[in-house]
């Protein structure tokens, strides 16, 4: 087995194991519980036959305009190719919690069978998620953790990723005097459920690296990140900024654009991101980005899809199953830099070629 194949296998085992443990810890599984594979084969009383019954799933994302949404759609469209009876409707949350609440309410009224949700504000969406679950619609959330019990939450291990990112940058800059860091963090509304920036800052407290600024970037926006980074480059001169930690791929793109436009690429500012998309791979290869964290977003999305089929086939939701905690899957993340970027590109579904890797 190749090294990249082993990585995929390990990630898959960790994801599935984490999901099973989360269900057990929440007290949801019973000794006679039907395994997901058997439940999916034909449906149980109260559930649907996932191969024959018409099924509608609402996919409510932060924004349909981001590159991450392209990955979601690619992963899900490839899965429903085997389920012609399943329709997934992609709904634009417009980076607006009120809009997402409206979309959840509309999904309840229209009788959707499941909701995939990427919460913009994990607190504001609490009541809407509860109403969907009480209406018999399982809500499966991703990335930003809601502050209410739902049928499943799947995310990357964001706190550990932030901590590990800081550790890598700390090691890369050992011996540099007067090290300074800037954090371009997630929006303030997302902080209760996204902790990578918090972890990065807490690691810095164990070092001599000075945290110069910690800025929340509204709407996870590349443009907003570019504006914030431009301000930092005006405020701090050459040699004062050693590293910039970005809590999202679009935020990292904005930071890199600001550095290039300001003519500061020669300052040696190390930009580190979160998640890995084609723009990140390209930036690392070109030397504009020191690195980022890789997670298998394709695997994360497809895992969520098949868990949804389990809930639909059994008729269970967090509410009807009496969950006391949300089953929680945290997908591990791997640091990516110039040394292993080619290997990670081989693993990424963006670059998968069936003619080369059948």
DRENNU-62051 format. One record per residue (C-alpha): residue number from 1; residue in three letters; x, y, z. Coordinates in pm, whole numbers, plus 50000, padded with zeros to 5 digits. Last residue first. Layout:
BEGIN
num	residu	px	py	pz
NUM	ALA	X	Y	Z
...
//
This chain:
BEGIN
num	residu	px	py	pz
358	UNK	49165	50369	48915
357	UNK	49442	50615	49005
356	UNK	49587	50733	48672
355	UNK	49281	50702	48447
354	UNK	49058	50776	48746
353	UNK	49225	51119	48790
352	UNK	49191	51271	49137
351	UNK	49325	51625	49158
350	UNK	49037	51788	49342
349	UNK	48989	51466	49541
348	UNK	49304	51549	49736
347	UNK	49531	51253	49809
346	UNK	49772	51314	49522
345	UNK	49772	51684	49608
344	UNK	49871	51586	49961
343	UNK	50175	51401	49830
342	UNK	50277	51695	49615
341	UNK	50242	51934	49912
340	UNK	50470	51722	50132
339	UNK	50794	51920	50165
338	UNK	50656	52253	50044
337	UNK	50409	52266	50332
336	UNK	50104	52074	50450
335	UNK	50017	52004	50815
334	UNK	49767	51716	50851
333	UNK	49412	51749	50982
332	UNK	49203	51492	51166
331	UNK	48827	51468	51105
330	UNK	48626	51534	51421
329	UNK	48299	51340	51429
328	UNK	48043	51428	51695
327	UNK	47717	51258	51786
326	UNK	47520	51543	51948
325	UNK	47459	51487	52315
324	UNK	47158	51376	52520
323	UNK	47004	51206	52218
322	UNK	46646	51097	52278
321	UNK	46616	50901	51954
320	UNK	46305	51098	51857
319	UNK	46478	51433	51918
318	UNK	46819	51354	51772
317	UNK	46635	51221	51469
316	UNK	46534	50868	51374
315	UNK	46314	50756	51086
314	UNK	46536	50453	51037
313	UNK	46598	50496	50664
312	UNK	46624	50875	50691
311	UNK	46866	50861	50984
310	UNK	47085	50606	50808
309	UNK	47071	50799	50482
308	UNK	47188	51108	50669
307	UNK	47486	50910	50799
306	UNK	47564	50830	50437
305	UNK	47563	51196	50335
304	UNK	47771	51311	50633
303	UNK	48038	51055	50544
302	UNK	48032	51183	50186
301	UNK	48103	51537	50305
300	UNK	48391	51446	50537
299	UNK	48546	51215	50277
298	UNK	48545	51494	50019
297	UNK	48673	51740	50277
296	UNK	48979	51524	50337
295	UNK	49169	51751	50570
294	UNK	49492	51933	50499
293	UNK	49629	52212	50716
292	UNK	49819	52506	50568
291	UNK	50163	52605	50450
290	UNK	50424	52874	50404
289	UNK	50222	53050	50136
288	UNK	50360	53258	49849
287	UNK	50626	52998	49765
286	UNK	50476	52910	49426
285	UNK	50411	52549	49528
284	UNK	50251	52670	49851
283	UNK	50031	52919	49666
282	UNK	49921	52655	49413
281	UNK	49822	52410	49686
280	UNK	49632	52687	49865
279	UNK	49446	52798	49551
278	UNK	49352	52435	49484
277	UNK	49189	52398	49829
276	UNK	49337	52304	50164
275	UNK	49179	52378	50500
274	UNK	49327	52640	50736
273	UNK	49604	52873	50633
272	UNK	49958	52980	50717
271	UNK	50120	53294	50576
270	UNK	50489	53333	50662
269	UNK	50606	53692	50612
268	UNK	50953	53678	50450
267	UNK	50965	54052	50383
266	UNK	51027	53997	50009
265	UNK	50656	53949	49943
264	UNK	50596	54302	50076
263	UNK	50510	54474	49747
262	UNK	50183	54600	49894
261	UNK	49984	54421	49623
260	UNK	50162	54094	49702
259	UNK	50107	54118	50077
258	UNK	49741	54211	50028
257	UNK	49684	53921	49787
256	UNK	49840	53678	50033
255	UNK	49612	53797	50313
254	UNK	49302	53771	50094
253	UNK	49388	53415	49990
252	UNK	49444	53322	50353
251	UNK	49098	53452	50444
250	UNK	48946	53250	50160
249	UNK	49115	52936	50294
248	UNK	49000	52991	50651
247	UNK	49133	53074	50998
246	UNK	49440	53259	50866
245	UNK	49758	53274	51072
244	UNK	50003	53544	50969
243	UNK	50371	53509	51057
242	UNK	50686	53715	51114
241	UNK	50538	54064	51111
240	UNK	50782	54324	51244
239	UNK	51057	54267	50987
238	UNK	50936	54531	50742
237	UNK	50698	54777	50900
236	UNK	50377	54734	51091
235	UNK	50077	54970	51065
234	UNK	50061	54987	50686
233	UNK	50107	54613	50653
232	UNK	49839	54562	50916
231	UNK	49594	54783	50726
230	UNK	49656	54583	50408
229	UNK	49592	54267	50608
228	UNK	49251	54394	50717
227	UNK	49157	54497	50363
226	UNK	49274	54166	50219
225	UNK	49081	53975	50485
224	UNK	48765	54168	50397
223	UNK	48814	54085	50030
222	UNK	48884	53718	50102
221	UNK	48567	53701	50309
220	UNK	48498	53461	50598
219	UNK	48178	53671	50628
218	UNK	48344	53918	50865
217	UNK	48712	53865	50941
216	UNK	48783	53865	51315
215	UNK	49115	54035	51386
214	UNK	49380	53927	51638
213	UNK	49675	54167	51631
212	UNK	50042	54177	51735
211	UNK	50064	53845	51917
210	UNK	50425	53838	52029
209	UNK	50614	53512	51986
208	UNK	50816	53435	52300
207	UNK	50634	53104	52341
206	UNK	50368	52941	52562
205	UNK	50122	53228	52500
204	UNK	50161	53161	52128
203	UNK	49986	52826	52179
202	UNK	49682	53004	52320
201	UNK	49666	53232	52016
200	UNK	49669	52939	51773
199	UNK	49404	52761	51978
198	UNK	49172	53061	51968
197	UNK	49222	53094	51593
196	UNK	49131	52729	51539
195	UNK	48826	52742	51766
194	UNK	48519	52745	51544
193	UNK	48185	52690	51722
192	UNK	48155	52983	51961
191	UNK	48375	53185	51723
190	UNK	48126	53190	51433
189	UNK	47950	53517	51524
188	UNK	48288	53687	51574
187	UNK	48386	53608	51214
186	UNK	48680	53365	51184
185	UNK	49030	53484	51264
184	UNK	49305	53674	51087
183	UNK	49570	53619	51352
182	UNK	49885	53831	51333
181	UNK	50218	53717	51471
180	UNK	50544	53882	51573
179	UNK	50889	53731	51630
178	UNK	51134	53964	51797
177	UNK	51446	53767	51711
176	UNK	51443	53477	51461
175	UNK	51615	53178	51622
174	UNK	51322	52942	51583
173	UNK	51101	53053	51295
172	UNK	51006	52720	51141
171	UNK	50961	52557	51482
170	UNK	50714	52823	51597
169	UNK	50538	52805	51261
168	UNK	50485	52431	51305
167	UNK	50368	52472	51664
166	UNK	50125	52747	51567
165	UNK	49970	52524	51301
164	UNK	49949	52236	51550
163	UNK	49748	52451	51793
162	UNK	49512	52574	51522
161	UNK	49464	52222	51389
160	UNK	49407	52088	51741
159	UNK	49128	52340	51791
158	UNK	48982	52272	51447
157	UNK	48960	51894	51455
156	UNK	48768	51902	51128
155	UNK	48395	51887	51139
154	UNK	48099	51655	51150
153	UNK	47800	51721	51374
152	UNK	47516	51471	51382
151	UNK	47147	51444	51477
150	UNK	47134	51779	51654
149	UNK	47170	51893	52015
148	UNK	47212	52269	52044
147	UNK	47503	52514	52046
146	UNK	47591	52457	51682
145	UNK	47947	52356	51582
144	UNK	48093	52541	51285
143	UNK	48236	52281	51045
142	UNK	47932	52072	50960
141	UNK	47578	52018	51080
140	UNK	47345	51726	51022
139	UNK	46984	51813	51099
138	UNK	46746	51517	51106
137	UNK	46391	51616	51008
136	UNK	46117	51471	51231
135	UNK	45942	51800	51305
134	UNK	46108	51809	51646
133	UNK	46447	51799	51472
132	UNK	46348	52088	51246
131	UNK	46217	52294	51536
130	UNK	46537	52235	51736
129	UNK	46752	52351	51445
128	UNK	46544	52669	51413
127	UNK	46571	52741	51786
126	UNK	46951	52708	51793
125	UNK	47028	52905	51477
124	UNK	47125	53225	51662
123	UNK	47383	53044	51874
122	UNK	47582	52865	51603
121	UNK	47592	53178	51383
120	UNK	47689	53102	51024
119	UNK	47588	52739	51053
118	UNK	47686	52495	50775
117	UNK	47370	52286	50762
116	UNK	47273	51962	50591
115	UNK	46901	51916	50637
114	UNK	46714	51588	50607
113	UNK	46385	51449	50472
112	UNK	46249	51781	50349
111	UNK	45880	51840	50413
110	UNK	45825	52174	50241
109	UNK	45724	52342	50569
108	UNK	46037	52217	50745
107	UNK	46263	52320	50455
106	UNK	46104	52666	50456
105	UNK	46183	52703	50827
104	UNK	46543	52597	50767
103	UNK	46575	52845	50479
102	UNK	46436	53126	50694
101	UNK	46684	53046	50972
100	UNK	46966	53049	50716
99	UNK	46857	53392	50592
98	UNK	46851	53524	50948
97	UNK	47201	53384	51008
96	UNK	47337	53571	50702
95	UNK	47654	53467	50521
94	UNK	47435	53453	50206
93	UNK	47279	53127	50333
92	UNK	47257	53004	49973
91	UNK	47058	52684	49935
90	UNK	47173	52375	49748
89	UNK	46887	52132	49683
88	UNK	46981	51765	49703
87	UNK	46746	51522	49527
86	UNK	46740	51148	49596
85	UNK	46542	50902	49380
84	UNK	46826	50866	49130
83	UNK	47044	50721	49409
82	UNK	47372	50595	49263
81	UNK	47446	50931	49101
80	UNK	47348	51067	49443
79	UNK	47702	51002	49567
78	UNK	47889	51182	49287
77	UNK	47659	51480	49326
76	UNK	47737	51491	49698
75	UNK	48115	51506	49659
74	UNK	48113	51752	49370
73	UNK	47855	51972	49540
72	UNK	48047	51991	49867
71	UNK	48371	52061	49680
70	UNK	48212	52345	49484
69	UNK	48073	52481	49811
68	UNK	48429	52503	49945
67	UNK	48514	52736	49656
66	UNK	48277	52997	49794
65	UNK	47980	53140	49603
64	UNK	47711	52909	49742
63	UNK	47742	53088	50075
62	UNK	47733	52979	50437
61	UNK	47570	52654	50331
60	UNK	47219	52513	50355
59	UNK	47200	52173	50181
58	UNK	46838	52061	50187
57	UNK	46776	51690	50127
56	UNK	46475	51554	49939
55	UNK	46392	51184	49915
54	UNK	46156	51001	49678
53	UNK	46117	50642	49799
52	UNK	46302	50374	49603
51	UNK	46661	50330	49715
50	UNK	46640	50512	50048
49	UNK	46338	50312	50159
48	UNK	46202	50548	50419
47	UNK	46173	50541	50795
46	UNK	45897	50492	51049
45	UNK	45928	50115	51036
44	UNK	46276	50044	50895
43	UNK	46422	50121	50553
42	UNK	46532	49890	50277
41	UNK	46904	49836	50260
40	UNK	46996	50151	50451
39	UNK	46907	49992	50782
38	UNK	47135	49699	50709
37	UNK	47433	49923	50632
36	UNK	47360	50149	50931
35	UNK	47362	49859	51180
34	UNK	47024	49785	51341
33	UNK	47028	49856	51713
32	UNK	46974	49544	51927
31	UNK	47226	49642	52194
30	UNK	47102	50000	52196
29	UNK	47288	50300	52063
28	UNK	47193	50655	52163
27	UNK	47369	50693	52496
26	UNK	47558	51003	52383
25	UNK	47885	50823	52444
24	UNK	47781	50539	52214
23	UNK	47691	50771	51924
22	UNK	48015	50962	51961
21	UNK	48212	50640	51967
20	UNK	48057	50524	51642
19	UNK	48126	50853	51469
18	UNK	48484	50869	51591
17	UNK	48546	50517	51463
16	UNK	48410	50605	51119
15	UNK	48622	50918	51092
14	UNK	48937	50758	51232
13	UNK	48908	50457	51002
12	UNK	48860	50679	50697
11	UNK	49152	50905	50788
10	UNK	49377	50602	50838
9	UNK	49276	50456	50503
8	UNK	49336	50783	50320
7	UNK	49676	50824	50481
6	UNK	49766	50462	50399
5	UNK	49676	50525	50037
4	UNK	49910	50826	50034
3	UNK	50196	50612	50168
2	UNK	50136	50345	49906
1	UNK	50000	50000	50000
//
